[in-house]
Amino acid sequence: MIYFISDVHLGFYHRSKDKEREDLLLKVLEKISQDATELYLLGDIFDYWFEYKTVVPKYFYRTLASIKRLTDKGIKIEYLMGNHDFAHKTFFEEELEVRIRTNDIERTLEGKRFYLSHGDELNPADKSYKIAKSILRSSFNQWLYAKLHPDVAIKLASKSSTQSRKYSGLKYPAHDFMLEFAKVKIDQGFDYVIMGHRHKVSEFKYQEGAYLNLGDWLKDPRIAKFDGSTLIMLKPEEFLLMI
């Protein structure tokens, strides 16, 4: 089985409330471990991520440990950076054995062509975003940011994520630009296009393919499951009840 998860945004709420979603995520990851061969994390699993040479955000340790248990079992995991993942360095690859991807992923899985994207660079109404993203991810700016004490830097990263969400929400046009992008990819020969970012669950059949948007875990979480022939999207509670 191959699984896809996006936009959990751990760290968004106060820690006591955040644990409820993390508990649900941990149950999902445990069930995934029973039959998964691959897991694709399509961005923004954390509401902010900034790591130092010897320090990572402590509140995420249970999820990080759960991810490591999956890779220890031989499950391949790839993490596609989202707009809240501006400071991944070496921790995921060296300690968790998770491959970090900075660009969209194209894969042929069990004979089907998949196009995987977080979707944060597709909004035509947000032309300034690519500039801001390149500034945030520049090695020099991250080097400067790392000079801050971790408690200060992580607090600023969290506040920046909150502002980014408010800004992005104002920039979404009524027209579904992600769907139009997915149609182009399906016309190019892809069977499935899966994205996140917009925080709106979508499933659309087009030609012989399909576009799925996994929404977000703040309001209406979904996971996608591919068994080699069929791709389905499920609520975590539905998935946990499956035999």
Helices and strands as residue ranges (DSSP letters): E 2-5, H 15-32, E 38-41, G 58-60, H 61-72, E 76-80, H 91-91, I 92-96, E 99-101, E 105-109, E 112-116, H 129-136, H 139-145, H 150-171, H 177-187, E 192-195, E 201-206, E 209-214, E 223-226, E 231-234, H 236-241
